[in-house]
Amino acid sequence: MSRICQLTGKKAMKGNNVSFSNAKTPRQFKVNLKTKKFFIPETGEWVTLRVSTSAIKNINKKGIYACLKDAVENGILA
């Protein structure tokens, strides 16, 4: 299973570790993903999603139904 948020599409980014001597070595910035169950009151269903913590904040703000609708419109969720 790849480390991609199912709602926002966030995935790992590449960058560099920079030492005191300014030597650069490659590294990855991974996404903070959590597996969480959400209840959708509009349909009366439970859904399990692997989402980033920033997506959980968006769900708390806008609601799960609106976030799922946005993900489908953006082509992230089928």
Secondary structure as GFF3:
##gff-version 3
##sequence-region A 1 78
A	DSSP	beta_strand	13	18	.	.	.	ID=ss1
A	DSSP	beta_strand	24	29	.	.	.	ID=ss2
A	DSSP	beta_strand	33	40	.	.	.	ID=ss3
A	DSSP	beta_strand	45	52	.	.	.	ID=ss4
A	DSSP	alpha_helix	53	62	.	.	.	ID=ss5
A	DSSP	alpha_helix	64	73	.	.	.	ID=ss6
###
